[in-house]
Amino acid sequence: MCTTVSSIYSVLTTGSKGSGVRQLQRNINARCQRFGVVALISVLVDGVFGSETLTAVKYLQCVGGLPVNGRVDEATWRFIEQGVAGLPVLAVGSECTSVTAVQQTILGAGVPVVVDGYYGERTAQVVEQYQQRMGLTVSGVVGLETWERIVRSRLTDLPCAALLPNPYRR
């Protein structure tokens, strides 16, 4: 599975206001700074979840292989706060949008894989091929090291770059 349930994160969406949104906006800017894309995308810290914050959230959701819906749920909070450490470890049996993102990235790197959102034996094999090509530890499991490489490639490549504001699209 790729989901977790917790009560410590408030869900935020377009129109939300207040201190939670200000914290989200600070975290977005910090994450973009750590990823080296703050010149491409950052938000005004004003406590209002408007279109600028929505664009940034969707972009980061895409980069992290999360559902790109603009809804800041626990998985989105974790990724924005923790980066790749907040993403799920993926192995045989995992099924979610994170698996789809991994498969898309691997396919884009030239390793043939079916993009179906299910992490079966074939996906494990192609993850191993990808890990070997990228000089990573070969395990067939998507953990921190592999996520780091995948996220880095999604920062400026399609489909995520298409979510950047117009002046920064490639």
Biotite code that builds the C-alpha atoms (Angstrom):
import biotite.structure as struc

atoms = struc.array([
    struc.Atom([0.000, 0.000, 0.000], chain_id="A", res_id=1, res_name="MET", atom_name="CA", element="C"),
    struc.Atom([1.003, 3.605, -0.455], chain_id="A", res_id=2, res_name="CYS", atom_name="CA", element="C"),
    struc.Atom([-1.351, 5.359, 1.940], chain_id="A", res_id=3, res_name="THR", atom_name="CA", element="C"),
    struc.Atom([-1.142, 6.307, 5.585], chain_id="A", res_id=4, res_name="THR", atom_name="CA", element="C"),
    struc.Atom([-3.735, 7.719, 7.918], chain_id="A", res_id=5, res_name="VAL", atom_name="CA", element="C"),
    struc.Atom([-2.980, 10.216, 10.664], chain_id="A", res_id=6, res_name="SER", atom_name="CA", element="C"),
    struc.Atom([-4.800, 12.973, 12.474], chain_id="A", res_id=7, res_name="SER", atom_name="CA", element="C"),
    struc.Atom([-1.836, 15.348, 12.854], chain_id="A", res_id=8, res_name="ILE", atom_name="CA", element="C"),
    struc.Atom([-2.195, 16.900, 9.387], chain_id="A", res_id=9, res_name="TYR", atom_name="CA", element="C"),
    struc.Atom([-5.024, 19.264, 8.471], chain_id="A", res_id=10, res_name="SER", atom_name="CA", element="C"),
    struc.Atom([-6.245, 18.915, 4.890], chain_id="A", res_id=11, res_name="VAL", atom_name="CA", element="C"),
    struc.Atom([-5.889, 22.188, 2.990], chain_id="A", res_id=12, res_name="LEU", atom_name="CA", element="C"),
    struc.Atom([-7.459, 23.138, -0.332], chain_id="A", res_id=13, res_name="THR", atom_name="CA", element="C"),
    struc.Atom([-8.036, 26.215, -2.464], chain_id="A", res_id=14, res_name="THR", atom_name="CA", element="C"),
    struc.Atom([-9.774, 28.835, -0.338], chain_id="A", res_id=15, res_name="GLY", atom_name="CA", element="C"),
    struc.Atom([-8.246, 27.672, 2.955], chain_id="A", res_id=16, res_name="SER", atom_name="CA", element="C"),
    struc.Atom([-6.851, 30.499, 5.091], chain_id="A", res_id=17, res_name="LYS", atom_name="CA", element="C"),
    struc.Atom([-4.833, 30.956, 8.247], chain_id="A", res_id=18, res_name="GLY", atom_name="CA", element="C"),
    struc.Atom([-1.738, 29.777, 10.043], chain_id="A", res_id=19, res_name="SER", atom_name="CA", element="C"),
    struc.Atom([-1.846, 26.293, 8.512], chain_id="A", res_id=20, res_name="GLY", atom_name="CA", element="C"),
    struc.Atom([-1.702, 27.787, 5.038], chain_id="A", res_id=21, res_name="VAL", atom_name="CA", element="C"),
    struc.Atom([1.153, 30.106, 6.068], chain_id="A", res_id=22, res_name="ARG", atom_name="CA", element="C"),
    struc.Atom([3.069, 27.055, 7.340], chain_id="A", res_id=23, res_name="GLN", atom_name="CA", element="C"),
    struc.Atom([2.347, 25.229, 4.079], chain_id="A", res_id=24, res_name="LEU", atom_name="CA", element="C"),
    struc.Atom([3.580, 28.212, 2.066], chain_id="A", res_id=25, res_name="GLN", atom_name="CA", element="C"),
    struc.Atom([6.787, 28.443, 4.109], chain_id="A", res_id=26, res_name="ARG", atom_name="CA", element="C"),
    struc.Atom([7.304, 24.701, 3.634], chain_id="A", res_id=27, res_name="ASN", atom_name="CA", element="C"),
    struc.Atom([6.690, 24.977, -0.123], chain_id="A", res_id=28, res_name="ILE", atom_name="CA", element="C"),
    struc.Atom([9.341, 27.681, -0.423], chain_id="A", res_id=29, res_name="ASN", atom_name="CA", element="C"),
    struc.Atom([11.783, 25.700, 1.725], chain_id="A", res_id=30, res_name="ALA", atom_name="CA", element="C"),
    struc.Atom([11.230, 22.526, -0.332], chain_id="A", res_id=31, res_name="ARG", atom_name="CA", element="C"),
    struc.Atom([11.660, 24.425, -3.599], chain_id="A", res_id=32, res_name="CYS", atom_name="CA", element="C"),
    struc.Atom([14.850, 25.959, -2.177], chain_id="A", res_id=33, res_name="GLN", atom_name="CA", element="C"),
    struc.Atom([16.193, 22.513, -1.199], chain_id="A", res_id=34, res_name="ARG", atom_name="CA", element="C"),
    struc.Atom([15.329, 21.156, -4.648], chain_id="A", res_id=35, res_name="PHE", atom_name="CA", element="C"),
    struc.Atom([17.032, 24.125, -6.301], chain_id="A", res_id=36, res_name="GLY", atom_name="CA", element="C"),
    struc.Atom([13.900, 25.268, -8.141], chain_id="A", res_id=37, res_name="VAL", atom_name="CA", element="C"),
    struc.Atom([12.961, 28.316, -6.072], chain_id="A", res_id=38, res_name="VAL", atom_name="CA", element="C"),
    struc.Atom([13.758, 30.534, -9.082], chain_id="A", res_id=39, res_name="ALA", atom_name="CA", element="C"),
    struc.Atom([11.160, 28.535, -11.035], chain_id="A", res_id=40, res_name="LEU", atom_name="CA", element="C"),
    struc.Atom([8.444, 28.367, -8.421], chain_id="A", res_id=41, res_name="ILE", atom_name="CA", element="C"),
    struc.Atom([7.824, 29.912, -5.021], chain_id="A", res_id=42, res_name="SER", atom_name="CA", element="C"),
    struc.Atom([4.829, 31.391, -3.236], chain_id="A", res_id=43, res_name="VAL", atom_name="CA", element="C"),
    struc.Atom([3.951, 34.490, -1.264], chain_id="A", res_id=44, res_name="LEU", atom_name="CA", element="C"),
    struc.Atom([3.493, 33.617, 2.410], chain_id="A", res_id=45, res_name="VAL", atom_name="CA", element="C"),
    struc.Atom([0.151, 35.336, 3.018], chain_id="A", res_id=46, res_name="ASP", atom_name="CA", element="C"),
    struc.Atom([-1.985, 32.637, 4.631], chain_id="A", res_id=47, res_name="GLY", atom_name="CA", element="C"),
    struc.Atom([-4.342, 32.399, 1.656], chain_id="A", res_id=48, res_name="VAL", atom_name="CA", element="C"),
    struc.Atom([-4.471, 29.210, -0.434], chain_id="A", res_id=49, res_name="PHE", atom_name="CA", element="C"),
    struc.Atom([-4.928, 30.855, -3.817], chain_id="A", res_id=50, res_name="GLY", atom_name="CA", element="C"),
    struc.Atom([-3.910, 30.065, -7.363], chain_id="A", res_id=51, res_name="SER", atom_name="CA", element="C"),
    struc.Atom([-0.164, 30.569, -6.774], chain_id="A", res_id=52, res_name="GLU", atom_name="CA", element="C"),
    struc.Atom([-0.176, 28.121, -3.853], chain_id="A", res_id=53, res_name="THR", atom_name="CA", element="C"),
    struc.Atom([-2.340, 25.705, -5.853], chain_id="A", res_id=54, res_name="LEU", atom_name="CA", element="C"),
    struc.Atom([0.139, 25.719, -8.743], chain_id="A", res_id=55, res_name="THR", atom_name="CA", element="C"),
    struc.Atom([3.057, 25.070, -6.396], chain_id="A", res_id=56, res_name="ALA", atom_name="CA", element="C"),
    struc.Atom([1.214, 22.260, -4.597], chain_id="A", res_id=57, res_name="VAL", atom_name="CA", element="C"),
    struc.Atom([0.300, 20.553, -7.871], chain_id="A", res_id=58, res_name="LYS", atom_name="CA", element="C"),
    struc.Atom([3.867, 20.869, -9.140], chain_id="A", res_id=59, res_name="TYR", atom_name="CA", element="C"),
    struc.Atom([5.304, 19.336, -5.967], chain_id="A", res_id=60, res_name="LEU", atom_name="CA", element="C"),
    struc.Atom([2.669, 16.592, -5.996], chain_id="A", res_id=61, res_name="GLN", atom_name="CA", element="C"),
    struc.Atom([3.743, 15.726, -9.539], chain_id="A", res_id=62, res_name="CYS", atom_name="CA", element="C"),
    struc.Atom([7.432, 15.757, -8.629], chain_id="A", res_id=63, res_name="VAL", atom_name="CA", element="C"),
    struc.Atom([6.728, 13.430, -5.692], chain_id="A", res_id=64, res_name="GLY", atom_name="CA", element="C"),
    struc.Atom([4.568, 11.052, -7.704], chain_id="A", res_id=65, res_name="GLY", atom_name="CA", element="C"),
    struc.Atom([1.477, 11.932, -5.684], chain_id="A", res_id=66, res_name="LEU", atom_name="CA", element="C"),
    struc.Atom([-2.058, 12.482, -6.977], chain_id="A", res_id=67, res_name="PRO", atom_name="CA", element="C"),
    struc.Atom([-1.981, 15.904, -8.670], chain_id="A", res_id=68, res_name="VAL", atom_name="CA", element="C"),
    struc.Atom([-5.213, 17.281, -7.255], chain_id="A", res_id=69, res_name="ASN", atom_name="CA", element="C"),
    struc.Atom([-4.115, 20.405, -5.362], chain_id="A", res_id=70, res_name="GLY", atom_name="CA", element="C"),
    struc.Atom([-5.464, 18.935, -2.124], chain_id="A", res_id=71, res_name="ARG", atom_name="CA", element="C"),
    struc.Atom([-2.851, 18.999, 0.643], chain_id="A", res_id=72, res_name="VAL", atom_name="CA", element="C"),
    struc.Atom([-3.471, 15.733, 2.455], chain_id="A", res_id=73, res_name="ASP", atom_name="CA", element="C"),
    struc.Atom([-1.071, 13.808, 4.683], chain_id="A", res_id=74, res_name="GLU", atom_name="CA", element="C"),
    struc.Atom([0.985, 12.393, 1.808], chain_id="A", res_id=75, res_name="ALA", atom_name="CA", element="C"),
    struc.Atom([1.437, 15.854, 0.287], chain_id="A", res_id=76, res_name="THR", atom_name="CA", element="C"),
    struc.Atom([2.305, 17.413, 3.663], chain_id="A", res_id=77, res_name="TRP", atom_name="CA", element="C"),
    struc.Atom([4.930, 14.702, 4.260], chain_id="A", res_id=78, res_name="ARG", atom_name="CA", element="C"),
    struc.Atom([6.566, 15.216, 0.869], chain_id="A", res_id=79, res_name="PHE", atom_name="CA", element="C"),
    struc.Atom([6.599, 18.993, 1.153], chain_id="A", res_id=80, res_name="ILE", atom_name="CA", element="C"),
    struc.Atom([8.028, 18.836, 4.684], chain_id="A", res_id=81, res_name="GLU", atom_name="CA", element="C"),
    struc.Atom([10.405, 15.873, 4.356], chain_id="A", res_id=82, res_name="GLN", atom_name="CA", element="C"),
    struc.Atom([11.181, 15.522, 0.656], chain_id="A", res_id=83, res_name="GLY", atom_name="CA", element="C"),
    struc.Atom([11.964, 11.981, -0.497], chain_id="A", res_id=84, res_name="VAL", atom_name="CA", element="C"),
    struc.Atom([12.038, 10.783, 3.117], chain_id="A", res_id=85, res_name="ALA", atom_name="CA", element="C"),
    struc.Atom([8.278, 11.438, 3.165], chain_id="A", res_id=86, res_name="GLY", atom_name="CA", element="C"),
    struc.Atom([7.589, 9.175, 0.178], chain_id="A", res_id=87, res_name="LEU", atom_name="CA", element="C"),
    struc.Atom([6.556, 5.536, 0.516], chain_id="A", res_id=88, res_name="PRO", atom_name="CA", element="C"),
    struc.Atom([8.972, 2.671, 0.002], chain_id="A", res_id=89, res_name="VAL", atom_name="CA", element="C"),
    struc.Atom([7.707, 0.824, -3.062], chain_id="A", res_id=90, res_name="LEU", atom_name="CA", element="C"),
    struc.Atom([8.089, -2.904, -3.617], chain_id="A", res_id=91, res_name="ALA", atom_name="CA", element="C"),
    struc.Atom([6.217, -5.806, -5.169], chain_id="A", res_id=92, res_name="VAL", atom_name="CA", element="C"),
    struc.Atom([2.537, -5.450, -4.302], chain_id="A", res_id=93, res_name="GLY", atom_name="CA", element="C"),
    struc.Atom([2.489, -1.627, -4.096], chain_id="A", res_id=94, res_name="SER", atom_name="CA", element="C"),
    struc.Atom([-0.252, 0.007, -6.126], chain_id="A", res_id=95, res_name="GLU", atom_name="CA", element="C"),
    struc.Atom([-0.727, 3.785, -6.292], chain_id="A", res_id=96, res_name="CYS", atom_name="CA", element="C"),
    struc.Atom([0.135, 6.948, -8.208], chain_id="A", res_id=97, res_name="THR", atom_name="CA", element="C"),
    struc.Atom([3.680, 6.795, -6.805], chain_id="A", res_id=98, res_name="SER", atom_name="CA", element="C"),
    struc.Atom([4.204, 3.531, -8.694], chain_id="A", res_id=99, res_name="VAL", atom_name="CA", element="C"),
    struc.Atom([2.866, 5.188, -11.847], chain_id="A", res_id=100, res_name="THR", atom_name="CA", element="C"),
    struc.Atom([5.357, 8.054, -11.397], chain_id="A", res_id=101, res_name="ALA", atom_name="CA", element="C"),
    struc.Atom([8.235, 5.612, -10.963], chain_id="A", res_id=102, res_name="VAL", atom_name="CA", element="C"),
    struc.Atom([7.162, 3.679, -14.054], chain_id="A", res_id=103, res_name="GLN", atom_name="CA", element="C"),
    struc.Atom([6.858, 6.900, -16.099], chain_id="A", res_id=104, res_name="GLN", atom_name="CA", element="C"),
    struc.Atom([10.323, 8.027, -15.033], chain_id="A", res_id=105, res_name="THR", atom_name="CA", element="C"),
    struc.Atom([11.883, 4.660, -15.815], chain_id="A", res_id=106, res_name="ILE", atom_name="CA", element="C"),
    struc.Atom([10.182, 4.589, -19.219], chain_id="A", res_id=107, res_name="LEU", atom_name="CA", element="C"),
    struc.Atom([11.473, 8.115, -19.868], chain_id="A", res_id=108, res_name="GLY", atom_name="CA", element="C"),
    struc.Atom([14.984, 6.881, -19.008], chain_id="A", res_id=109, res_name="ALA", atom_name="CA", element="C"),
    struc.Atom([14.722, 4.344, -21.807], chain_id="A", res_id=110, res_name="GLY", atom_name="CA", element="C"),
    struc.Atom([13.902, 1.221, -19.807], chain_id="A", res_id=111, res_name="VAL", atom_name="CA", element="C"),
    struc.Atom([10.742, -0.387, -21.248], chain_id="A", res_id=112, res_name="PRO", atom_name="CA", element="C"),
    struc.Atom([7.992, -0.812, -18.648], chain_id="A", res_id=113, res_name="VAL", atom_name="CA", element="C"),
    struc.Atom([4.213, -0.929, -18.645], chain_id="A", res_id=114, res_name="VAL", atom_name="CA", element="C"),
    struc.Atom([2.836, 2.151, -16.848], chain_id="A", res_id=115, res_name="VAL", atom_name="CA", element="C"),
    struc.Atom([-0.107, 0.708, -14.929], chain_id="A", res_id=116, res_name="ASP", atom_name="CA", element="C"),
    struc.Atom([0.389, 1.807, -11.310], chain_id="A", res_id=117, res_name="GLY", atom_name="CA", element="C"),
    struc.Atom([1.014, -1.746, -10.094], chain_id="A", res_id=118, res_name="TYR", atom_name="CA", element="C"),
    struc.Atom([4.409, -2.812, -8.756], chain_id="A", res_id=119, res_name="TYR", atom_name="CA", element="C"),
    struc.Atom([4.645, -6.401, -9.881], chain_id="A", res_id=120, res_name="GLY", atom_name="CA", element="C"),
    struc.Atom([7.626, -8.649, -10.566], chain_id="A", res_id=121, res_name="GLU", atom_name="CA", element="C"),
    struc.Atom([8.211, -7.030, -13.975], chain_id="A", res_id=122, res_name="ARG", atom_name="CA", element="C"),
    struc.Atom([8.316, -3.562, -12.421], chain_id="A", res_id=123, res_name="THR", atom_name="CA", element="C"),
    struc.Atom([10.791, -4.835, -9.817], chain_id="A", res_id=124, res_name="ALA", atom_name="CA", element="C"),
    struc.Atom([13.001, -6.105, -12.646], chain_id="A", res_id=125, res_name="GLN", atom_name="CA", element="C"),
    struc.Atom([12.910, -2.806, -14.534], chain_id="A", res_id=126, res_name="VAL", atom_name="CA", element="C"),
    struc.Atom([13.566, -0.884, -11.298], chain_id="A", res_id=127, res_name="VAL", atom_name="CA", element="C"),
    struc.Atom([16.705, -3.021, -10.943], chain_id="A", res_id=128, res_name="GLU", atom_name="CA", element="C"),
    struc.Atom([17.713, -2.150, -14.518], chain_id="A", res_id=129, res_name="GLN", atom_name="CA", element="C"),
    struc.Atom([17.096, 1.549, -13.832], chain_id="A", res_id=130, res_name="TYR", atom_name="CA", element="C"),
    struc.Atom([19.067, 1.386, -10.576], chain_id="A", res_id=131, res_name="GLN", atom_name="CA", element="C"),
    struc.Atom([21.971, -0.286, -12.370], chain_id="A", res_id=132, res_name="GLN", atom_name="CA", element="C"),
    struc.Atom([21.928, 2.309, -15.199], chain_id="A", res_id=133, res_name="ARG", atom_name="CA", element="C"),
    struc.Atom([21.903, 5.158, -12.710], chain_id="A", res_id=134, res_name="MET", atom_name="CA", element="C"),
    struc.Atom([24.704, 3.734, -10.560], chain_id="A", res_id=135, res_name="GLY", atom_name="CA", element="C"),
    struc.Atom([22.383, 3.132, -7.608], chain_id="A", res_id=136, res_name="LEU", atom_name="CA", element="C"),
    struc.Atom([22.239, 0.211, -5.212], chain_id="A", res_id=137, res_name="THR", atom_name="CA", element="C"),
    struc.Atom([20.397, -2.529, -7.106], chain_id="A", res_id=138, res_name="VAL", atom_name="CA", element="C"),
    struc.Atom([17.551, -3.845, -4.971], chain_id="A", res_id=139, res_name="SER", atom_name="CA", element="C"),
    struc.Atom([14.372, -3.718, -7.054], chain_id="A", res_id=140, res_name="GLY", atom_name="CA", element="C"),
    struc.Atom([12.847, -1.634, -4.256], chain_id="A", res_id=141, res_name="VAL", atom_name="CA", element="C"),
    struc.Atom([12.233, 2.117, -4.537], chain_id="A", res_id=142, res_name="VAL", atom_name="CA", element="C"),
    struc.Atom([13.611, 3.598, -1.320], chain_id="A", res_id=143, res_name="GLY", atom_name="CA", element="C"),
    struc.Atom([15.391, 6.847, -0.478], chain_id="A", res_id=144, res_name="LEU", atom_name="CA", element="C"),
    struc.Atom([18.276, 6.573, -2.939], chain_id="A", res_id=145, res_name="GLU", atom_name="CA", element="C"),
    struc.Atom([16.075, 5.635, -5.895], chain_id="A", res_id=146, res_name="THR", atom_name="CA", element="C"),
    struc.Atom([13.411, 8.194, -4.968], chain_id="A", res_id=147, res_name="TRP", atom_name="CA", element="C"),
    struc.Atom([16.106, 10.873, -4.835], chain_id="A", res_id=148, res_name="GLU", atom_name="CA", element="C"),
    struc.Atom([17.126, 10.108, -8.430], chain_id="A", res_id=149, res_name="ARG", atom_name="CA", element="C"),
    struc.Atom([13.509, 9.887, -9.631], chain_id="A", res_id=150, res_name="ILE", atom_name="CA", element="C"),
    struc.Atom([12.458, 13.137, -7.945], chain_id="A", res_id=151, res_name="VAL", atom_name="CA", element="C"),
    struc.Atom([15.514, 14.960, -9.303], chain_id="A", res_id=152, res_name="ARG", atom_name="CA", element="C"),
    struc.Atom([14.619, 13.879, -12.833], chain_id="A", res_id=153, res_name="SER", atom_name="CA", element="C"),
    struc.Atom([10.972, 14.974, -12.403], chain_id="A", res_id=154, res_name="ARG", atom_name="CA", element="C"),
    struc.Atom([11.879, 18.511, -11.230], chain_id="A", res_id=155, res_name="LEU", atom_name="CA", element="C"),
    struc.Atom([12.436, 19.862, -14.727], chain_id="A", res_id=156, res_name="THR", atom_name="CA", element="C"),
    struc.Atom([11.203, 17.089, -17.039], chain_id="A", res_id=157, res_name="ASP", atom_name="CA", element="C"),
    struc.Atom([7.705, 16.376, -18.283], chain_id="A", res_id=158, res_name="LEU", atom_name="CA", element="C"),
    struc.Atom([5.070, 15.896, -17.042], chain_id="A", res_id=159, res_name="PRO", atom_name="CA", element="C"),
    struc.Atom([5.869, 18.104, -14.030], chain_id="A", res_id=160, res_name="CYS", atom_name="CA", element="C"),
    struc.Atom([7.538, 20.953, -15.931], chain_id="A", res_id=161, res_name="ALA", atom_name="CA", element="C"),
    struc.Atom([4.214, 21.511, -17.711], chain_id="A", res_id=162, res_name="ALA", atom_name="CA", element="C"),
    struc.Atom([2.775, 22.609, -14.349], chain_id="A", res_id=163, res_name="LEU", atom_name="CA", element="C"),
    struc.Atom([5.305, 25.423, -13.921], chain_id="A", res_id=164, res_name="LEU", atom_name="CA", element="C"),
    struc.Atom([4.209, 29.003, -14.633], chain_id="A", res_id=165, res_name="PRO", atom_name="CA", element="C"),
    struc.Atom([4.537, 29.853, -18.349], chain_id="A", res_id=166, res_name="ASN", atom_name="CA", element="C"),
    struc.Atom([7.840, 31.803, -18.266], chain_id="A", res_id=167, res_name="PRO", atom_name="CA", element="C"),
    struc.Atom([9.648, 28.755, -16.821], chain_id="A", res_id=168, res_name="TYR", atom_name="CA", element="C"),
    struc.Atom([8.380, 25.966, -19.037], chain_id="A", res_id=169, res_name="ARG", atom_name="CA", element="C"),
    struc.Atom([10.878, 24.296, -21.293], chain_id="A", res_id=170, res_name="ARG", atom_name="CA", element="C"),
])
